[in-house]
Amino acid sequence: MLLRINNLTKRFGGVVALDNLDLEVKEGIIFAIIGPNGAGKTTLINLVSGFDKPNSGKVIFNNKDITNLSIQGRVEMGLVRTFQIPQIFPSLTVEENIRIPLLTKYNRKLASKKSLEIAEKFFLSEDLYKKAEFLPVGKMKLLEIAKAYALEPKLLLLDEPFGGLSADKIPELISLISSLRQAGITIILIEHVIKAVASLADEIFVLNFGNKLAYGLPEEIFNKKEVIEAYLGEDDA
């Protein structure tokens, strides 16, 4: 297993966001985590990526206990995340946004070369020298993922990458994320857009009130009565 979560618990005051949660993610798959708002999805991503610390439990990545490892330490191990609201450098160009993470691994000349290759892969070539703040939402999302990809992740945590995208852009991003998996990157996908989850996920884990509601293959999950009642019947699902 590439990632193991053992008895992970997170409380905020009297509210239990995650309650002794266990899950395992195999290498080389797209592992989707779905659930209603407030289920604990983003809390889980924050704990796995090091942006928050659990009250108890362990996070094991690539057979190493990283529960108390720094964010930077996790990135260096190949565990990288994106955010629901893209964390781009708005006053810098698209090329500069991509080149900055590359400079952690490569010299300036090679980083510049690779930034062009990544921009092309993420459909951003025509926007290379535009300031990131002037990109439409869809391209900001692509740039957010491109920046994460530039860090050469083994495990990429995508936090609602389809949020805010117009319907015509969804197939493009589905194809792109699928190509990342084909390139050997394991992906954890937090998402509300069920069309995207159904197209991409190899396995689905359903969270509800900080607990596991269901886990299995997409065709199994989408036919479970408890999942439909808790989540799939919601208007925003």
Order of alpha helices (4+ residues) and beta strands (2+ residues): beta-beta-beta-alpha-beta-beta-alpha-beta-alpha-alpha-alpha-beta-alpha-beta-alpha-beta-beta-alpha
